[in-house]
């Protein structure tokens, strides 16, 4: 891990490889380690970089008063500190929501968008009753002292979690900070970025697991219909974390997409 001061916070990140910058933004209750199969495969052609969002991994705590705009601005400050823009930037789940807000506020940093099983906020992509159920479920989990985030929530995988990643998932789950989830949960529940989708002007890759029940395939179609220059790749026999369950297919889709639309500034 490397550390850098950006936007008044200490940001931890992983970096490896040579070539155009390919940035990965993890989901909630995760950190940069979740991108292990992408680091293993894509560093032959790309400079692969993944941050630990504030409040995750080895980064500073997430300030209590941060909202989605603050987190996106923090991502922008980190990208600018490392001189990474414009870059291919991929976001998973909650990370994709952060990435959408980054694009709204700092479009010059984004060469292309890669959105994996994400949302236009829960309010923007899910029925109201589903949002209420998720908030209630997470609130119950956070109310139990010492409760560890479950890395095998229904819908994260189409089948059993891949055996090779179970220790990794357990290690990441053990490091989840409940205070971070308490801040992020209402943000996700109240966010609706559907107005932004038709305004996205950069090439956009949508990667979805066919069996994803966290962000169902209907959300992928919502994105595909709304974003003008978008390509949808559906990964069979995969759930929400398709990049772990079927890394070969996801990495191939990412590689081909990045070849088609390289950033204007290669590294």
PyMOL commands that set and color helices and strands:
alter all, ss='L'
color gray80, all
select helices_A, chain A and resi 32-42+68-81+94-105+107-109+122-125+128-143+163-174+178-190+194-197+217-226+242-245+247-260
alter helices_A, ss='H'
color red, helices_A
select strands_A, chain A and resi 2-6+9-16+20-25+46-51+87-92+110-116+204-209+230-235
alter strands_A, ss='S'
color yellow, strands_A
deselect
rebuild
show_as cartoon
